[in-house]
Amino acid sequence: MHIVINGGGKIGEYLANKMYSSGHQVAVIEIDKKKISRLTQHIPQQVLLIHGDGCDSGFQQDAGIKEADIFVATTGADDVNLVSCEIASLVFSTPRTIARVSNPKNERIFRRMGIEAVSSTTVISRLIEIEATEGAIHAILSLTQGDLVVTEVSLPARMTDRAPEGKKVADIAQLLPEESLLVAVSSGDNLSIVKGSTILHAGDVVIVASKQGLEEKIRKTLRQLW
């Protein structure tokens, strides 16, 4: 995959190294000359470094945004991350945009704009790896005894008229295959066991236990709700 990262701080550096070591093509945009200088010493030479403003479409183009599969904004400023993700999504139609969010109150705003908002470096890395391996669905555990599979399904990040305020688990459960059970939901850094009253929102990652072979049907069912 081709990944463009806006922000060459500690989080951007970590992601650039991790994603490159995983075999992905990576470009980093950073406006601060000192950070650019530091990055040249701490990331592989094969990672493309762009000195410029990640909110500028020209610099995004220099980073190869037109071929990018994912755009990640990791700066410490929520407004910068929002704008740069919007440019990647609306101007260049980048399939997936992920942003670091410093203020949890801003998460809903990002999600309404179709941007996956997270506040943990490890979560961002995990989201990218899920996309790189099996798209929006990733079997995280297959029990050796029997045919039970625990699967993660990433709900579409952009709100639609079909689910503007989210959907109740109780309403969703009856639509899933008979031999499956929605057990948990991850929203940002929070992972919680679901109840019938739990509301799922666009961009959440849900965890479903099911009989092996139902993963694709579960994915389609959940994503069609949004």
Backbone as a ProteinNet text record, in pm:
[ID]
protein_1_A
[PRIMARY]
MHIVINGGGKIGEYLANKMYSSGHQVAVIEIDKKKISRLTQHIPQQVLLIHGDGCDSGFQQDAGIKEADIFVATTGADDVNLVSCEIASLVFSTPRTIARVSNPKNERIFRRMGIEAVSSTTVISRLIEIEATEGAIHAILSLTQGDLVVTEVSLPARMTDRAPEGKKVADIAQLLPEESLLVAVSSGDNLSIVKGSTILHAGDVVIVASKQGLEEKIRKTLRQLW
[TERTIARY]
83	0	86.6	27	92.4	26.5	106.3	55.5	122	41.6	93	62.1	164.1	149.6	174.7	82.3	102.2	141.5	265.8	314.4	431.9	549	670	718.8	624.5	660.6	686.1	680.1	709.8	610.9	482.8	383.5	405.7	427.6	453.7	577.2	680.8	805.6	781.5	709.4	680.1	602.8	499.6	417.7	496.4	578.8	658.9	750.2	816.8	906.4	830.3	718.7	642.2	580.8	523.9	459.3	561.2	676.7	780	833.7	856.1	907.8	807.2	679.7	575.6	561.3	644.7	645.8	563.3	522.7	441.5	526.2	474.6	538.8	490.1	583.5	545.7	605	524.9	571	527.4	613.9	584	594.1	491.3	491.9	511.6	608.8	635.9	676.8	617.3	642	762.5	802.1	910.5	1045.1	1137.1	1268.2	1346	1335.8	1409.1	1360.8	1230.2	1176.6	1218.3	1222.8	1268.7	1411.9	1494.7	1635.4	1646.5	1563.7	1567	1518	1414.7	1359.3	1460.6	1544.3	1644.2	1739.9	1748.6	1838.5	1767.9	1633.6	1561.2	1465.3	1452.7	1367.4	1445.6	1407.1	1481.5	1484.3	1591.6	1605.4	1497.5	1440.6	1337.5	1204.4	1187.3	1065.7	1079.3	983.1	987.5	953.7	1043.9	1020.5	988.2	877.6	836.8	834.7	915.9	914.4	806.7	697.3	590.3	467.3	363	238	145.6	110.6	24.5	-116.3	-153.2	-285	-282.7	-169.2	-153.4	-162.6	-256.5	-277.4	-153.1	-72.6	49.3	148	164.9	257.2	201.2	70.2	10.4	37	28.5	58.4	203	294.6	436	458.8	373.9	388	322.4	261.1	198.9	58.1	-15.7	-149.7	-244.3	-220.1	-309.5	-304.8	-192.6	-179.4	-197.4	-221.8	-227.7	-353.9	-336.2	-449	-501.5	-410.3	-447.6	-372	-443.3	-380.6	-398.8	-287.8	-292.4	-239.8	-319.1	-276.6	-242.8	-117.4	-71.2	-20	-46.5	3.6	-70.1	-20.2	-84	-199.3	-231.1	-339.1	-459	-570.2	-688.8	-737.4	-728.6	-777.8	-692.3	-561.7	-471.9	-502.3	-521.7	-551.4	-683.5	-782.5	-913.6	-903.1	-838.8	-828.3	-747.2	-635.2	-550.8	-622.3	-697.8	-773.9	-885.1	-949	-1056.1	-1002.6	-884.3	-823.2	-793.4	-734.6	-703.2	-828.7	-935.2	-1058.9	-1137.5	-1159.1	-1245.8	-1176.7	-1050.5	-978.4	-918.3	-862.1	-790.3	-861.2	-975.9	-1055.8	-975.7	-891.1	-816.4	-914.9	-903.7	-1003.2	-1024.5	-916.7	-929.5	-846.5	-906.2	-834.9	-848	-734.6	-730	-660.8	-717.3	-659.6	-641	-529.1	-506.4	-592.8	-659.9	-744.1	-696.7	-658.9	-610.3	-725.3	-831.5	-947.1	-1060.1	-1094.1	-1199.2	-1332	-1356.9	-1481.7	-1491.1	-1376.8	-1375.5	-1399.5	-1400.8	-1412.1	-1538.8	-1651.7	-1777.8	-1771.7	-1704.4	-1690.7	-1614.5	-1503.9	-1423.1	-1504.7	-1577.8	-1655.2	-1763.7	-1825.5	-1929.7	-1871.4	-1743.1	-1675.6	-1619.1	-1643.9	-1596.3	-1452.1	-1397.3	-1258.2	-1254.2	-1171.8	-1157.4	-1071.6	-1131.7	-1064	-1017.6	-887.8	-831.4	-728.8	-701.1	-607.7	-489.3	-477	-367	-282.4	-152.4	-60.8	-78.8	-92	-105.6	-235.5	-341.5	-469.3	-458.1	-392.1	-373.2	-298.1	-189.5	-109.7	-193.6	-273.9	-357.4	-462.3	-520.8	-619.6	-559.3	-437.7	-371.4	-340.1	-290.7	-255.2	-377.9	-492.3	-615.9	-649	-638.2	-668.8	-571.6	-446	-343.7	-358.3	-408.7	-414.4	-543.9	-655.2	-781.8	-891	-853.6	-954.5	-1017	-1148.7	-1217.5	-1249.7	-1214.8	-1247.9	-1122.3	-1103.9	-979.8	-1009	-989	-1011.2	-897	-924.6	-818.1	-793.9	-888.8	-868.7	-948.4	-883.5	-954.3	-923.5	-1022.3	-999.7	-966.9	-868.6	-826.4	-931	-1010.1	-1115.9	-1247	-1305.7	-1430.4	-1406.7	-1515.6	-1505.2	-1551.6	-1523.1	-1560.1	-1454.5	-1499.4	-1408.5	-1451.7	-1354.2	-1381.2	-1330	-1417.2	-1385.3	-1406.1	-1318	-1333.8	-1394	-1489.6	-1546.8	-1544.2	-1477.7	-1470	-1589.6	-1675.1	-1792.7	-1750.9	-1824.3	-1790.7	-1776.3	-1678.1	-1649.5	-1743.7	-1801.8	-1883.2	-2030.1	-2089.5	-2230.4	-2318.2	-2433.2	-2530	-2667.5	-2763.5	-2899.8	-2961.7	-2907.5	-2963.2	-2931.3	-2822	-2783.7	-2714.9	-2783.2	-2720	-2676.4	-2747	-2713.9	-2671.3	-2639.1	-2597.8	-2714.2	-2683.2	-2785.5	-2767.4	-2879	-2875.7	-2832.9	-2753.6	-2711.3	-2832	-2933.7	-3053.2	-3120.2	-3117.3	-3178.7	-3092.7	-2961.6	-2868.5	-2858.4	-2860.6	-2837.6	-2932.4	-3056.9	-3154.4	-3129	-3043.8	-3012.9	-2891.2	-2812.8	-2691.9	-2727.5	-2637.9	-2662.7	-2693.2	-2768.5	-2815.3	-2701	-2596.1	-2485.1	-2374.8	-2413.8	-2317.3	-2366.3	-2271	-2304.2	-2211.7	-2268.8	-2190.8	-2153.4	-2021.9	-1980	-1912.9	-1848.6	-1776.6	-1763.9	-1732.4	-1713.8	-1595.2	-1514.4	-1399.5	-1426.1	-1423.9	-1443.2	-1326.9	-1236.4	-1115.2	-1031.4	-995.9	-915.9	-1002.2	-1134	-1223.1	-1276.3	-1258.4	-1312.4	-1410.6	-1534.5	-1635.1	-1723.2	-1772.7	-1867	-2000.9	-2067.7	-2192.2	-2311.9	-2414.4	-2544.5	-2646	-2769.1	-2871.8	-2892	-2865.7	-2886.3	-2766.4	-2653.4	-2532.6	-2558.2	-2513	-2527.4	-2397.1	-2404.9	-2288.6	-2290.2	-2173	-2161.4	-2068.9	-2081.2	-1992.1	-1848	-1762.4	-1621	-1585	-1684.6	-1655.6	-1602.3	-1530.8	-1486.2	-1560.3	-1637.5	-1715.3	-1652.4	-1669.9	-1613.6	-1728.3	-1725.6	-1834.6	-1779.8	-1843.2	-1809.8	-1909.6	-1858.5	-1949.6	-1892.7	-1978	-1933.4	-1844.2	-1738.2	-1645.2	-1717.8	-1683.6	-1745.5	-1851	-1887.2	-1990.2	-1931.2	-1796.2	-1731.4	-1773.7	-1775.7	-1808.5	-1955.1	-2043	-2185	-2205.3	-2132.2	-2140.1	-2091	-1977.9	-1922.1	-2022.7	-2082.7	-2177.3	-2299.2	-2348.4	-2466.3	-2442.5	-2329	-2299.2	-2272.3	-2195.9	-2161.4	-2281.4	-2376.4	-2493.9	-2585.9	-2572.5	-2655	-2618.3	-2497.4	-2450.9	-2448.2
-119.7	0	124.8	233.6	363.6	444.8	488.7	561.5	697.6	802.1	938.3	984.4	1032	1076.6	1226.5	1301.2	1444.2	1462.5	1500.9	1519.5	1429.3	1491	1413.1	1415.5	1429.4	1421.9	1278	1251.5	1117.1	1014.2	1053.1	958.9	932.1	1039	1022.3	939.1	963.1	886.6	739.4	712.2	574.3	503.4	569	508.1	486.3	584.3	571.5	449.7	434.1	319.5	187.7	184.8	60.3	20.5	118.9	86.5	47.4	113	78.7	-62.1	-92.1	-224.1	-334.7	-295.9	-393.3	-409.3	-337	-354	-253.4	-144.5	-44.8	71.5	139.3	259.5	377.1	456.7	561.4	696.9	802	939.6	1020.2	1110.2	1193.7	1340.8	1418.4	1562.9	1631.5	1719.8	1791.2	1935.2	2028.9	2170.5	2225.6	2158.1	2205.4	2151.7	2241.8	2201.7	2117.9	2151.9	2076.4	1932.2	1914.6	1778.4	1700.4	1769.8	1705.1	1657	1743.3	1708.3	1586.4	1582.8	1470	1341.2	1355.6	1238.2	1171.9	1251.6	1195	1101.2	1118.7	1035.4	914.7	915.3	813	727.7	756.6	672.4	629.6	519.4	470.9	572.8	569.5	662.1	640.2	522.5	492.5	561.2	609.7	684.1	825.2	867.9	999.7	1108.1	1207.3	1319.4	1444.1	1508.4	1631.4	1744.2	1847.7	1964.2	2060.7	2069.4	2156.8	2143.4	2215.1	2218.9	2106.8	2016.2	1904.9	1946.4	2071.7	2123.4	2187	2180.3	2234.9	2119.2	2129.6	2020.4	1992	2096.4	2079.1	1986.1	2004.8	1917.9	1777	1766	1632.4	1560.3	1634.7	1575.7	1529.7	1612	1575.4	1444.7	1421.3	1300.4	1179	1200.2	1089	1056.9	1160.6	1138.3	1076.6	1102.5	1048.6	896.4	838.5	693.1	634.8	720.8	674.4	594.3	492.1	412.7	470	528.9	584	713.9	812.3	937.1	945.2	968.1	974.8	1109.6	1180.5	1309.5	1291.3	1317.5	1287.9	1410.6	1530.7	1649.7	1666.2	1755.9	1779.3	1876.9	1926.5	2024.2	1960	1953	1889	1958.3	2091.9	2163.9	2134.1	2122.1	2087.6	1947.4	1855.8	1717.5	1708.5	1784.6	1784.1	1836.5	1951.3	2013.4	1927	1874.3	1793.9	1665.9	1605.4	1485.6	1518.5	1632.4	1673.3	1696.8	1755.8	1778.3	1643.4	1553.1	1420.3	1349	1361.1	1290.2	1355.9	1487.5	1556.9	1596.2	1636.1	1680.2	1561.6	1466.5	1356.7	1221.1	1219.7	1096.8	982	1013.6	909.4	816.5	685.5	591.7	596.5	623.9	619.3	729.3	800.8	905	877.4	885.8	860.3	978.4	1026.9	1144	1122.7	1171.9	1178.2	1291.4	1265.9	1368.1	1391.3	1514.1	1546.8	1570.5	1633.9	1663.8	1566.3	1477.8	1377.9	1439.2	1563.9	1629.9	1650.2	1646.7	1668.8	1540.9	1426.2	1300.3	1293.5	1338.9	1333	1418	1532.6	1619.9	1547.5	1485.3	1412.4	1300.9	1228.1	1116.2	1163.3	1275.7	1328.7	1371.6	1401.4	1439.2	1317.6	1199.2	1076.7	1043.2	1101.8	1079.8	989.6	887.1	799	868.8	898.4	974.9	883.8	885	803.5	885.2	841.9	917.7	834.8	712.7	625.8	586.3	598.8	559.6	412.9	327.5	185.8	156	231.8	210.9	251.3	364.3	408.1	301	251.7	149.4	24.9	-12.3	-131	-113.9	5.1	30.9	13.5	64.1	53.4	-92	-166.1	-305.3	-389	-358.2	-428.7	-405.7	-280.2	-245.7	-315.9	-325.7	-382.7	-533	-599.3	-744.7	-797.5	-755.9	-812.7	-707.6	-584.3	-480.3	-443.8	-428.5	-383.9	-498.4	-620	-733.8	-815.5	-855.2	-924.9	-1028.3	-1155	-1259.2	-1255.2	-1218.6	-1201.9	-1328	-1419.3	-1540.1	-1654.6	-1764.9	-1884	-1994.8	-2039	-2137.2	-2273	-2339.5	-2467.9	-2575.9	-2560.4	-2655.7	-2602.3	-2673.6	-2628.1	-2531.2	-2461.4	-2370.8	-2230.2	-2187.1	-2053.4	-1952.5	-1841.3	-1735.7	-1604	-1527.1	-1392.3	-1295.1	-1207.5	-1121.3	-974.3	-890	-744.6	-692.3	-603.9	-539.3	-389	-316.7	-171.5	-110.8	-41	20.1	138.5	167.3	280.9	408.7	488.9	607.7	723.9	729.4	844.8	821.5	920.2	913	914.4	847.3	852.5	878.6	905.3	931.2	808.2	689.5	567	551	610.1	596.4	723.1	838.2	964.6	972.6	901.6	906.7	771	678.9	547.3	449.6	324.4	220.7	138.2	93.9	11.3	-131.7	-188.9	-327.2	-420.5	-391.9	-476.6	-482.6	-371.7	-367.9	-436.8	-432.5	-491.1	-642.4	-688.4	-830	-921.5	-879.6	-965.7	-977.3	-890.9	-893.7	-980.3	-1012.6	-1092.6	-1240.2	-1317.9	-1461.7	-1527.4	-1633.8	-1698.6	-1742.3	-1794.8	-1844.6	-1739.4	-1620.7	-1512.8	-1426.1	-1357.6	-1274.2	-1153.9	-1034.1	-911.9	-896	-895.4	-901.2	-775	-696.8	-579.7	-473.3	-351.2	-241.6	-157.5	-117.3	-30.7	104.1	209	345.2	429.1	467.1	536.6	442.4	483	399.5	312.3	327.1	257.6	127.9	19.1	-110.5	-153.4	-182.2	-218.3	-331.9	-410.3	-517.4	-451.9	-501.7	-438.5	-495.9	-412.7	-452.3	-421.3	-460.4	-432.1	-283.8	-205.5	-60.1	14.6	-55.5	9.5	66.7	189.4	254.2	242.3	190.3	183.6	303	364	480.9	452.9	533.1	521.7	533.1	447.2	450.1	358.4	306	212.3	80.8	6.2	-127.7	-225.2	-314.5	-408.4	-546.1	-623.2	-757.2	-856.6	-952.1	-1048.7	-1190.6	-1272.5	-1414.7	-1490.2	-1584.2	-1655.8	-1790.4	-1868	-1992	-1958.4	-2034	-2007.8	-2014.8	-1921	-1916.5	-1808.8	-1744.7	-1640.4	-1499.3	-1491.3	-1360.2	-1262	-1305.5	-1214.9	-1170.2	-1261	-1225.8	-1124.2	-1141.2	-1047.6	-909.7	-908.4	-781.4	-706.8	-775.9	-711.4	-659.8	-740.6	-701.6	-573.5	-568.2	-451.8	-326.4	-341.6	-224.1	-169.6	-255.3	-207.6	-123.4	-135.3	-56.2	91	119.3	256.9	304.6
0	0	0	-47.3	-43.8	66.5	163.7	279.4	287	297.8	314.4	456.2	525.4	663.6	670.9	729.5	753.2	898.5	921.1	1057.1	1085.8	1107.2	1129.2	1272.3	1367.2	1508.8	1548.7	1678.2	1727.3	1672.2	1663.1	1613	1464.4	1387.5	1245.5	1219.7	1297.8	1283.8	1313.5	1422.2	1459.3	1348.5	1298.7	1194.5	1066.1	1029.1	907	915.6	1028.6	1046.9	1047.5	1119.2	1130.4	996.6	927.1	800.3	693.2	692.7	595.2	623.9	751.1	787.1	755.1	741.4	706.8	556	482.2	337.9	258.7	322.1	253.4	201.2	101.1	48.5	131.5	184.5	280	240.4	259.1	241	362	406.9	523.3	484.1	519	496.5	631.3	639.8	765.5	734.9	807.2	780.9	856.2	963	1049	998.7	964.9	913.2	1013.5	1143.4	1245.4	1252.1	1237.5	1241	1116.8	1003	880.5	897.8	956.7	978.9	1070.5	1175.1	1267.4	1199	1118.2	1050.6	958.7	895.1	804	877.2	1009.9	1090	1151.9	1147.9	1222.3	1140.2	1012	928.2	804.4	741.4	624.3	510.6	432.8	320.8	214.8	212.3	112.7	141.7	264.8	299.1	242.7	162.5	99.9	201	217	307.2	226.1	259.9	192.7	293.4	269.7	357.9	308.2	381.4	338.5	426.3	389.8	463.9	416.4	505.6	469.2	433.2	460.6	423.1	284.4	220.7	86.3	-13.6	-107.1	-202.6	-286.5	-310.7	-389	-320.7	-190.9	-117.2	-103.3	-93.4	-90.7	-222.9	-332.6	-462.8	-469.1	-417.1	-416.3	-339.3	-239.2	-157.2	-222.3	-337.9	-408.8	-363.9	-321.1	-268.1	-370.8	-498.2	-601.9	-607	-564.7	-563.8	-424.8	-325.9	-187	-157.4	-76.4	-27.5	104	180.8	311.6	336.5	391.3	434.8	585.5	657.6	803.5	850.2	931.2	985.8	1133.3	1169.5	1305.8	1380.2	1329.1	1397.2	1529.8	1613.8	1743.1	1736.7	1617.2	1601.4	1532.4	1602.1	1545.1	1418.6	1416	1298.2	1175.1	1194.3	1083.6	1033.3	1125.9	1086.6	1011.7	1057.2	991.3	848.6	831.9	699.8	604	649.8	560.4	518	609	573.4	474.5	492.5	402.2	261	250.7	119.2	53.3	129.7	74.8	27.5	105.7	73.8	-38.3	-29.2	-123.7	-254	-244.5	-364.3	-440.6	-365.4	-430.2	-418.5	-352.3	-338.2	-277.5	-179.8	-110.3	-40.4	-62.1	-9.6	140.8	214.8	360.5	425.5	519.3	593.2	742.2	811.7	955.5	1021.6	1132.5	1198.5	1347.6	1396.3	1540.1	1594.8	1706.4	1768.4	1911.4	1941.3	2076	2173.4	2124.1	2208	2176.9	2270.5	2245.6	2201.7	2239.8	2202.1	2051.1	1983.8	1838.6	1758.2	1825.1	1752.5	1668.2	1723.2	1649.8	1522.4	1530.4	1413.4	1302.5	1340.6	1241.8	1177	1256.8	1203.9	1108.1	1140.2	1051.5	917.4	917.3	793.3	720.8	775.1	711.3	742.2	848.7	886.9	1009.8	1006.7	1121.6	1225.9	1340.1	1444.1	1556.6	1583.7	1690.6	1766.8	1888.2	1970.6	2017.1	1968.3	2007.9	1888.1	1902.5	1794.8	1757.5	1857.2	1829.2	1756.8	1789.4	1721.9	1575.7	1546.8	1409	1331.2	1390.1	1323.3	1298.2	1395.4	1383.2	1273.8	1264.1	1160.2	1021.2	1003.3	874.5	842.6	942.5	919.3	884	946.6	913	766.9	721.5	582.4	489.1	531.5	444.5	428.2	531.4	524.3	465.6	521.9	477.1	463.2	430.5	412.9	545.5	547	667.4	761.7	724.2	809.4	835	958.3	993.6	1101	1071.1	1170.9	1270.7	1394.4	1492.7	1575.9	1571.8	1649.8	1591.2	1564.2	1518.5	1617.4	1691.2	1794.8	1732.8	1791.1	1736.8	1762	1865.3	1894.4	1837.5	1740	1681.7	1568.8	1528.1	1413.7	1449	1572.3	1616.5	1573.3	1518.5	1475.3	1538.3	1584.7	1635.5	1531.3	1485	1371.3	1404.1	1352.4	1362.4	1232.8	1245.2	1127.6	1150.9	1061	1071.3	998.5	1071.6	1010.8	923.9	817.3	731.5	813.6	779.8	860.7	832.1	714	678	712.9	782	818.2	692.7	699.9	591.5	649.3	562.5	608	672.1	641	696.3	844.2	889.6	1030.8	1079.5	1076.6	1113.1	1258.9	1346.9	1488.7	1544.2	1455.5	1499.4	1506.9	1541.1	1550.3	1677.6	1735.4	1855.2	1822.1	1912.3	1895.5	1890.2	1971.5	1973.8	1837.2	1764.8	1632	1527.6	1549.1	1452.7	1469	1594.8	1624.5	1548	1532.9	1464.8	1314.5	1261.8	1118.7	1087.6	1190.1	1170.2	1152.7	1092.5	1077.3	1211.9	1208.4	1330.9	1422.1	1366.4	1448	1463.1	1504	1526.8	1641.3	1705.9	1821	1825.8	1829.4	1841.2	1988.2	2018.2	2158.2	2211.9	2126.2	2177.2	2068.2	2111.6	2017.5	2061.8	1965.2	1990.8	1925.8	2008.3	1958.8	2008.4	1916.8	1959.9	2043.2	2164.1	2253.5	2343.9	2337.6	2429.6	2369.9	2444.2	2403.8	2510.8	2472.7	2571.2	2522.2	2618.2	2588.2	2553.5	2449.9	2408.4	2482.4	2492.9	2544.5	2436.1	2456.9	2358.3	2335.9	2441.7	2432.7	2377.2	2357.4	2305	2165.5	2143.2	2012.6	1935.8	1813.9	1725.9	1632.4	1613.5	1527.3	1409.2	1307.3	1191.6	1238.4	1185.2	1221.9	1336.6	1408.5	1516.7	1460	1544	1507.6	1597.8	1539.5	1618.6	1612.9	1718.2	1729.2	1736.6	1646.3	1633.6	1644.1	1727.9	1736.4	1649.3	1570.7	1480.8	1441	1373.8	1314	1195	1177.5	1067.3	933.3	845.8	714.1	700.2	812.3	809.2	806	805.6	817.8	709.7	586.1	475.9	483.7	520.6	533.3	644.7	753.8	866	822.2	751.3	704.2	616.6	521.3	429.9	504.3	598	674.6	753.8	821.9	905.7	823.4	715.9	635.1	557.9	521.9	448	535	665.9	757.2	752.1	706.4	698.9	553.7
[MASK]
++++++++++++++++++++++++++++++++++++++++++++++++++++++++++++++++++++++++++++++++++++++++++++++++++++++++++++++++++++++++++++++++++++++++++++++++++++++++++++++++++++++++++++++++++++++++++++++++++++++++++++++++++++++++++++++++++

